[in-house]
């Protein structure tokens, strides 16, 4: 019992570094190498800055001349390298005893990447598909998996986990602010897409919804925790509101659908955890109901009077409403997604095991558009086993997080688990409207969910006898 109590104190922050005897009582040896610990801290800061910038794919201040700079990746790659470099000794992350659930999740992820590799080999030597596309796609997926793994490892320290969440929230403020600026003011021309739609400060497929939409359930649900300070709660509420506004400005059907799903999840959380912070839970639930009523009124007005009934600062909302409510055919409503759905459903059976090769959807199908669906693209490019492994990976993350939500008495832990599972679910649903695996937000949210939960599994379950630099 003293061991478990000390571990819980360490997790909550009441057991502070520097109390050698307290750490020893908790079953953790004191850290000895301060220089490498400093390197680890610097690596974590670089990772946090990479998370912060992950919604911005190019330089937003000068996109016409510097359209190839990917600042987020510079920080993420450098931070990951330094993190591994500072983890090679016996006190490093490679000595970390992880929970069996975490190990199972990463085994499934490893099997998925292995199948991607096998699919690329078959496509290259059997179907004579381009080798360069295969290596580029495999490198992209592997890079995402590395981001996920490093965030999981670093999040063994609860302070790091909080830092990553705050960095992500600040990134959402940065990206969403450009959309708000474009909605209410005269933004530069590069901020707009065709038809007045707003970009995510990028000129790439890294759409705003992939990065911003998960922030709504993540931050609103986290704010229900008792351990969250009032100032942090205000920041989370502001960020979630700004994120909601920016989703309307994109003119994207995917963004609008994710916003509606997020509202439902947040309302459910406010009901489930209403006893944690009852006043805030009532405010959040009331806000969800009010926004829902507002959306219903806008839909009714749109059906009656068309786009002229919408507020002047929301012309981009007309596009998704028109597509969702249009009496035209499904083909017109879905656009290129319909053609891809038909093509995949009729042709994947010709390549059911290894697919046509990673990254080959566009060239093999003769499509003018990149695949608009993670799951259709995975099925067609790398076969049914690859899709099943991907779905199994996502299912494990969500189910294990929900088990924590249901199975523990500690209310803050339950709230964190539900918030992280909800954010990962949203970015997974985003994959139904675009190819999310080729974007950083999917891997970042997976790292958040697995990493923070793994820390609490270690704290409340398995003893950890060895000092781990990133967890002390």
C-alpha positions as CSV (number, residue, x, y, z in Angstrom):
1,X,0.0,0.0,0.0
2,X,2.8,2.6,0.7
3,X,4.2,1.9,-2.7
4,X,1.0,2.5,-4.5
5,X,0.3,5.6,-2.4
6,X,3.7,7.0,-3.3
7,X,3.2,6.3,-6.9
8,X,-0.1,8.1,-6.9
9,X,1.5,11.1,-5.2
10,X,4.2,11.1,-7.8
11,X,1.6,11.1,-10.6
12,X,-0.4,13.9,-9.0
13,X,2.7,16.1,-8.4
14,X,2.5,16.1,-4.6
15,X,5.7,14.1,-4.5
16,X,8.3,16.5,-5.8
17,X,11.7,15.8,-7.4
18,X,14.6,16.1,-4.9
19,X,13.1,14.0,-2.2
20,X,15.5,11.1,-2.5
21,X,13.9,9.0,0.2
22,X,10.4,9.5,-1.1
23,X,11.5,8.3,-4.6
24,X,13.3,5.4,-3.1
25,X,10.2,4.5,-1.1
26,X,8.2,4.7,-4.3
27,X,10.4,2.1,-5.9
28,X,12.3,4.6,-8.1
29,X,16.1,5.1,-7.9
30,X,17.2,8.8,-8.0
31,X,18.4,10.1,-11.4
32,X,22.2,10.3,-11.7
33,X,23.2,11.8,-15.0
34,X,22.1,15.5,-15.0
35,X,23.8,16.3,-18.3
36,X,21.8,13.7,-20.3
37,X,18.7,14.6,-18.3
38,X,19.2,18.2,-19.6
39,X,19.5,16.8,-23.1
40,X,16.2,14.9,-22.6
41,X,14.5,18.1,-21.4
42,X,15.7,20.0,-24.5
43,X,14.5,17.2,-26.7
44,X,11.1,17.3,-25.1
45,X,10.9,21.1,-25.7
46,X,11.7,20.6,-29.3
47,X,9.0,17.9,-29.6
48,X,6.5,20.3,-27.9
49,X,7.3,23.0,-30.4
50,X,6.9,20.5,-33.3
51,X,3.4,19.7,-31.9
52,X,2.7,23.4,-31.7
53,X,3.5,24.0,-35.3
54,X,2.0,20.8,-36.7
55,X,-1.1,22.6,-38.0
56,X,1.0,24.8,-40.2
57,X,2.6,23.0,-43.1
58,X,4.3,26.0,-44.8
59,X,5.5,29.3,-43.7
60,X,2.3,31.3,-43.3
61,X,4.0,34.7,-43.5
62,X,5.5,34.2,-46.9
63,X,3.8,31.2,-48.6
64,X,4.5,32.3,-52.2
65,X,8.3,32.3,-51.9
66,X,8.9,29.7,-49.2
67,X,6.4,26.9,-49.9
68,X,8.6,24.0,-49.1
69,X,9.7,24.7,-45.5
70,X,8.1,22.4,-43.0
71,X,9.1,23.9,-39.7
72,X,7.1,21.4,-37.6
73,X,9.1,18.4,-39.0
74,X,12.4,20.1,-38.3
75,X,11.5,20.3,-34.7
76,X,9.9,16.8,-34.5
77,X,12.8,15.1,-36.2
78,X,15.5,16.9,-34.2
79,X,13.6,16.4,-31.0
80,X,13.2,12.7,-31.7
81,X,16.8,12.2,-32.5
82,X,17.9,13.9,-29.3
83,X,15.4,12.0,-27.3
84,X,16.8,8.7,-28.5
85,X,20.3,9.9,-28.1
86,X,19.7,10.7,-24.5
87,X,18.0,7.3,-23.9
88,X,20.7,4.9,-24.9
89,X,22.1,4.1,-21.4
90,X,20.6,1.9,-18.7
91,X,18.6,4.9,-17.3
92,X,17.1,5.6,-20.7
93,X,13.7,5.1,-22.2
94,X,14.7,1.7,-23.7
95,X,14.7,0.4,-20.1
96,X,11.1,1.5,-19.6
97,X,8.7,-1.2,-18.5
98,X,5.6,-0.6,-20.3
99,X,2.1,-1.9,-19.7
100,X,1.1,-5.0,-21.6
101,X,-1.7,-3.1,-23.2
102,X,0.8,-0.5,-24.6
103,X,3.0,-3.3,-25.9
104,X,0.1,-4.9,-27.6
105,X,-0.9,-1.6,-29.3
106,X,2.7,-1.1,-30.7
107,X,2.9,-4.8,-31.8
108,X,-0.2,-4.2,-33.9
109,X,1.2,-1.0,-35.3
110,X,4.5,-2.8,-36.1
111,X,2.6,-5.5,-37.9
112,X,0.7,-2.8,-39.9
113,X,4.0,-1.2,-41.0
114,X,5.4,-4.6,-41.9
115,X,2.5,-5.3,-44.1
116,X,2.9,-1.9,-45.8
117,X,6.5,-3.0,-46.6
118,X,5.4,-6.3,-48.0
119,X,2.8,-4.6,-50.1
120,X,5.4,-2.3,-51.5
121,X,7.7,-5.1,-52.4
122,X,5.0,-7.1,-54.2
123,X,3.8,-3.9,-56.1
124,X,7.4,-3.1,-57.1
125,X,8.4,-6.5,-58.4
126,X,5.1,-8.1,-59.4
127,X,3.0,-5.1,-60.6
128,X,6.0,-3.0,-61.6
129,X,4.8,0.0,-59.8
130,X,7.2,2.9,-59.1
131,X,9.7,2.1,-56.4
132,X,10.1,5.7,-55.3
133,X,6.4,6.1,-54.4
134,X,6.6,3.0,-52.3
135,X,9.7,4.2,-50.3
136,X,8.2,7.6,-49.9
137,X,4.9,6.3,-48.5
138,X,6.6,3.8,-46.2
139,X,8.9,6.5,-44.9
140,X,5.9,8.7,-44.3
141,X,4.0,6.1,-42.2
142,X,7.2,5.1,-40.4
143,X,7.9,8.7,-39.5
144,X,4.4,9.0,-38.1
145,X,4.9,5.9,-36.0
146,X,8.1,7.3,-34.6
147,X,6.3,10.5,-33.6
148,X,3.7,8.4,-31.9
149,X,6.3,6.3,-30.1
150,X,8.4,9.2,-28.9
151,X,5.3,11.1,-27.6
152,X,4.3,7.9,-25.7
153,X,7.7,7.5,-24.2
154,X,8.1,11.1,-23.2
155,X,4.6,11.2,-21.7
156,X,5.7,8.8,-19.0
157,X,6.5,12.0,-17.3
158,X,3.1,13.7,-16.5
159,X,4.7,17.1,-16.8
160,X,5.7,16.3,-20.4
161,X,2.2,15.1,-21.1
162,X,0.8,18.4,-19.9
163,X,3.3,20.3,-21.9
164,X,2.4,18.5,-25.1
165,X,-1.3,19.1,-24.5
166,X,-0.7,22.8,-23.9
167,X,1.5,23.0,-27.0
168,X,-1.2,21.4,-29.1
169,X,-3.8,23.8,-27.7
170,X,-1.6,26.8,-28.6
171,X,-1.1,25.4,-32.1
172,X,-4.9,25.2,-32.5
173,X,-5.1,28.9,-31.4
174,X,-2.5,29.8,-34.0
175,X,-4.1,27.9,-36.9
176,X,-7.7,28.7,-36.0
177,X,-6.9,32.4,-35.7
178,X,-6.0,32.6,-39.4
179,X,-9.5,31.2,-40.2
180,X,-11.2,33.7,-37.8
181,X,-9.1,36.5,-39.4
182,X,-10.2,35.4,-42.9
183,X,-13.9,35.2,-41.8
184,X,-14.1,38.6,-40.1
185,X,-11.5,40.6,-41.9
186,X,-9.5,41.1,-45.1
187,X,-7.0,38.2,-45.0
188,X,-4.3,37.8,-47.7
189,X,-5.4,35.9,-50.8
190,X,-3.4,32.9,-49.9
191,X,-5.7,32.3,-46.9
192,X,-8.6,31.4,-49.2
193,X,-9.4,28.4,-51.3
194,X,-11.7,28.4,-54.3
195,X,-15.2,29.8,-53.7
196,X,-14.2,31.7,-50.6
197,X,-13.3,28.7,-48.5
198,X,-10.6,29.1,-45.9
199,X,-7.4,27.1,-45.8
200,X,-5.5,26.0,-42.7
201,X,-2.7,28.6,-43.4
202,X,-1.4,26.0,-45.9
203,X,-1.5,25.2,-49.5
204,X,-1.5,21.5,-49.0
205,X,-3.8,18.6,-48.2
206,X,-3.0,19.0,-44.5
207,X,-6.5,20.3,-43.9
208,X,-7.5,22.4,-40.9
209,X,-10.0,19.9,-39.6
210,X,-7.4,17.1,-39.0
211,X,-5.5,19.3,-36.6
212,X,-8.3,21.5,-35.1
213,X,-11.3,19.3,-34.8
214,X,-9.9,16.9,-32.1
215,X,-9.3,19.9,-29.9
216,X,-13.0,20.4,-29.2
217,X,-13.6,17.2,-27.3
218,X,-10.1,17.0,-25.9
219,X,-10.0,20.4,-24.3
220,X,-13.6,20.7,-23.3
221,X,-13.6,17.3,-21.6
222,X,-10.2,17.8,-19.9
223,X,-11.6,21.1,-18.5
224,X,-14.0,19.0,-16.4
225,X,-11.2,17.6,-14.4
226,X,-10.9,18.8,-10.8
227,X,-7.1,19.1,-11.1
228,X,-7.3,21.7,-13.9
229,X,-6.8,25.2,-12.7
230,X,-9.3,28.0,-13.5
231,X,-6.9,29.8,-15.8
232,X,-6.2,26.6,-17.7
233,X,-10.0,26.0,-17.9
234,X,-10.6,29.5,-19.4
235,X,-7.8,28.9,-21.9
236,X,-9.2,25.5,-22.9
237,X,-12.7,27.0,-23.3
238,X,-11.4,29.8,-25.5
239,X,-9.4,27.5,-27.7
240,X,-12.3,25.1,-28.2
241,X,-14.6,28.0,-29.1
242,X,-12.0,29.4,-31.6
243,X,-11.6,25.9,-33.1
244,X,-15.4,25.6,-33.5
245,X,-15.5,28.9,-35.3
246,X,-12.6,28.0,-37.7
247,X,-14.3,24.7,-38.7
248,X,-17.3,26.7,-40.0
249,X,-15.0,28.9,-42.0
250,X,-13.4,26.0,-44.0
251,X,-16.5,25.3,-46.0
252,X,-15.6,21.6,-45.6
253,X,-18.3,18.9,-45.2
254,X,-15.8,16.8,-43.3
255,X,-15.1,19.7,-40.8
256,X,-18.8,20.3,-40.3
257,X,-19.6,16.6,-39.7
258,X,-16.7,16.4,-37.2
259,X,-18.0,19.4,-35.4
260,X,-21.4,17.9,-35.0
261,X,-19.9,14.6,-33.7
262,X,-17.7,16.5,-31.3
263,X,-20.7,18.3,-29.9
264,X,-22.4,15.0,-29.2
265,X,-19.3,13.5,-27.5
266,X,-18.8,16.6,-25.4
267,X,-22.5,16.7,-24.3
268,X,-22.2,13.0,-23.3
269,X,-19.1,13.8,-21.3
270,X,-20.8,16.7,-19.5
271,X,-23.5,14.3,-18.4
272,X,-21.2,11.5,-17.4
273,X,-18.9,13.7,-15.4
274,X,-21.4,16.3,-14.1
275,X,-20.4,15.6,-10.5
276,X,-16.8,16.6,-11.1
277,X,-17.4,20.3,-11.8
278,X,-21.1,20.6,-11.9
279,X,-21.3,24.3,-12.8
280,X,-18.9,23.9,-15.7
281,X,-20.5,20.7,-16.8
282,X,-23.9,22.5,-16.9
283,X,-22.3,25.4,-18.9
284,X,-20.8,23.1,-21.4
285,X,-23.9,21.1,-21.8
286,X,-26.0,24.2,-22.2
287,X,-23.6,25.6,-24.8
288,X,-23.8,22.3,-26.8
289,X,-27.6,22.5,-26.8
290,X,-27.6,26.2,-27.7
291,X,-25.2,25.6,-30.6
292,X,-27.3,22.6,-31.8
293,X,-30.4,24.7,-31.8
294,X,-28.6,27.4,-33.7
295,X,-27.5,24.9,-36.3
296,X,-31.0,23.6,-36.7
297,X,-32.3,27.2,-37.2
298,X,-29.6,27.8,-39.8
299,X,-30.5,24.6,-41.6
300,X,-34.2,25.5,-41.6
301,X,-33.5,29.0,-42.9
302,X,-31.2,27.6,-45.6
303,X,-33.9,25.3,-46.8
304,X,-36.4,28.1,-46.9
305,X,-34.4,31.0,-48.2
306,X,-31.1,29.6,-49.4
307,X,-27.6,31.0,-48.8
308,X,-29.0,34.5,-48.4
309,X,-30.4,33.5,-45.0
310,X,-26.9,32.8,-43.6
311,X,-24.9,35.4,-41.7
312,X,-22.7,37.5,-43.9
313,X,-19.6,36.2,-42.1
314,X,-20.5,32.6,-42.8
315,X,-20.7,32.3,-46.6
316,X,-18.5,29.2,-46.5
317,X,-21.2,27.4,-44.5
318,X,-23.4,27.4,-47.6
319,X,-21.2,24.9,-49.4
320,X,-21.5,22.0,-46.9
321,X,-25.1,22.7,-46.3
322,X,-25.8,22.6,-50.0
323,X,-24.0,19.3,-50.4
324,X,-25.7,17.7,-47.4
325,X,-29.2,19.0,-48.1
326,X,-29.1,19.1,-51.9
327,X,-31.9,17.2,-53.7
328,X,-29.4,16.2,-56.3
329,X,-28.0,12.7,-56.7
330,X,-25.5,11.1,-54.3
331,X,-22.9,11.3,-57.0
332,X,-23.1,15.1,-57.1
333,X,-23.1,15.4,-53.3
334,X,-20.0,13.3,-52.8
335,X,-18.1,14.5,-55.8
336,X,-14.8,12.7,-56.4
337,X,-15.4,10.6,-53.3
338,X,-18.2,8.8,-55.0
339,X,-16.1,7.9,-58.0
340,X,-13.4,6.6,-55.6
341,X,-15.9,4.6,-53.6
342,X,-17.3,2.9,-56.8
343,X,-13.8,2.2,-58.1
344,X,-12.5,0.7,-54.9
345,X,-15.6,-1.4,-54.3
346,X,-15.4,-2.9,-57.8
347,X,-11.6,-3.3,-58.1
348,X,-10.1,-4.1,-54.6
349,X,-11.2,-7.8,-55.0
350,X,-8.6,-8.1,-57.8
351,X,-5.8,-7.2,-55.3
352,X,-7.3,-8.3,-51.9
353,X,-4.1,-9.3,-50.1
354,X,-1.3,-6.8,-50.9
355,X,-3.2,-4.2,-52.8
356,X,-1.8,-2.1,-55.7
357,X,1.1,-0.8,-53.5
358,X,1.4,2.1,-51.0
359,X,1.0,5.5,-52.6
360,X,-0.2,4.1,-55.9
361,X,-3.9,4.9,-55.7
362,X,-3.8,8.0,-57.8
363,X,-1.7,6.6,-60.6
364,X,-3.1,3.1,-60.6
365,X,-6.8,4.3,-60.6
366,X,-6.1,7.0,-63.1
367,X,-7.7,9.5,-60.7
368,X,-7.1,13.3,-60.8
369,X,-7.6,13.4,-57.1
370,X,-5.7,12.0,-54.1
371,X,-7.8,9.4,-52.3
372,X,-10.3,11.1,-50.0
373,X,-10.6,8.2,-47.5
374,X,-8.0,6.6,-45.3
375,X,-9.8,3.3,-45.2
376,X,-10.6,3.0,-48.9
377,X,-7.1,4.1,-49.7
378,X,-5.6,1.6,-47.3
379,X,-7.8,-1.2,-48.6
380,X,-6.9,-0.5,-52.3
381,X,-3.2,0.3,-51.8
382,X,-2.1,-2.3,-49.2
383,X,-4.9,-4.9,-49.1
384,X,-7.5,-6.1,-46.6
385,X,-5.0,-7.4,-44.0
386,X,-3.5,-4.0,-43.8
387,X,-6.9,-2.4,-43.3
388,X,-7.8,-4.9,-40.6
389,X,-4.5,-4.2,-38.7
390,X,-5.1,-0.4,-38.9
391,X,-8.7,-0.8,-37.6
392,X,-7.4,-3.1,-34.9
393,X,-4.8,-0.5,-33.8
394,X,-7.5,2.2,-33.6
395,X,-9.9,-0.1,-31.8
396,X,-7.3,-1.1,-29.2
397,X,-6.5,2.6,-28.4
398,X,-10.1,3.5,-28.0
399,X,-11.3,0.4,-26.1
400,X,-8.4,0.4,-23.6
401,X,-9.0,4.1,-22.9
402,X,-12.7,3.5,-22.4
403,X,-11.9,0.6,-20.0
404,X,-10.0,3.1,-17.9
405,X,-13.0,5.5,-18.1
406,X,-15.3,2.8,-16.8
407,X,-13.0,0.7,-14.6
408,X,-11.4,3.3,-12.3
409,X,-12.8,5.3,-9.4
410,X,-10.5,8.3,-9.8
411,X,-12.6,10.8,-11.6
412,X,-9.7,12.8,-13.1
413,X,-8.2,9.7,-14.6
414,X,-11.6,8.7,-16.1
415,X,-12.0,12.2,-17.6
416,X,-8.5,12.2,-19.1
417,X,-9.0,8.7,-20.6
418,X,-12.4,9.7,-22.1
419,X,-11.0,13.0,-23.5
420,X,-8.0,11.3,-25.1
421,X,-10.1,8.5,-26.6
422,X,-12.6,11.1,-28.0
423,X,-9.8,13.2,-29.6
424,X,-8.3,10.1,-31.2
425,X,-11.8,9.0,-32.4
426,X,-12.4,12.4,-34.1
427,X,-9.1,12.3,-35.9
428,X,-9.9,8.7,-36.9
429,X,-13.3,9.8,-38.3
430,X,-11.5,12.5,-40.2
431,X,-10.0,9.7,-42.2
432,X,-13.3,9.0,-43.8
433,X,-13.1,12.3,-45.6
434,X,-9.4,12.5,-46.3
435,X,-6.2,10.4,-46.1
436,X,-5.3,11.0,-42.4
437,X,-2.4,8.5,-42.2
438,X,-0.3,10.8,-44.3
439,X,-0.7,13.7,-41.9
440,X,0.8,14.4,-38.5
441,X,-2.4,15.0,-36.5
442,X,-3.4,11.3,-36.6
443,X,0.0,10.2,-35.1
444,X,0.1,13.0,-32.6
445,X,-3.4,12.2,-31.2
446,X,-2.5,8.5,-31.1
447,X,0.7,9.4,-29.1
448,X,-1.4,11.5,-26.7
449,X,-3.9,8.8,-26.1
450,X,-1.4,5.9,-25.6
451,X,1.3,8.0,-23.8
452,X,-0.8,9.6,-21.1
453,X,-2.7,6.4,-20.5
454,X,0.4,4.4,-20.3
455,X,1.8,6.7,-17.6
456,X,-1.3,6.1,-15.5
457,X,-1.2,2.3,-16.1
458,X,2.4,2.3,-14.8
459,X,1.4,4.5,-11.8
460,X,-1.6,2.5,-10.8
461,X,-0.6,-1.0,-11.8
462,X,2.8,-2.4,-12.7
463,X,5.7,-1.5,-10.4
464,X,8.7,0.2,-12.1
465,X,11.9,-0.5,-10.2
466,X,14.4,1.3,-12.5
467,X,14.8,5.1,-12.8
468,X,13.7,6.3,-16.3
469,X,15.0,9.7,-17.2
470,X,11.8,10.8,-18.9
471,X,9.6,9.7,-16.0
472,X,11.4,11.4,-13.1
